[in-house]
Amino acid sequence: MYTGGNEKDKIHLTNREREVLRVMIAGYSNPQIAETLSVSLSTVKAHVSSIIRKFNVKSRVEVTRDAVKRGFLD
């Protein structure tokens, strides 16, 4: 699923990655995300790693910053 930005800034996230991203933006830790979404901690870690890779950044802080800039909160 395409989300955010213009053609140049396309980032394709799964529905679950979008859910994880929303909770990340809210400042939740990985264990809190796992509890909130009723998934395992290892699943959350896999999604967070995938999101970081897709945003082409090195940290969840950078993901959060870029996600806000790209309108993922809209």
DADA-V797097 format. One line per field, one symbol per residue. burial: b if it has 24 or more other ideal C-beta (glycine too) atoms within 12 Angstrom, else e. A space follows every 50 residues. Layout:
# DADA-V797097
burial=???
This chain:
# DADA-V797097
burial=eebbeeeeeebebeeebbbbbbbbbeeeebeebeeebeeeeeebeebbeb bbebbeeeebeebbebbeebebee
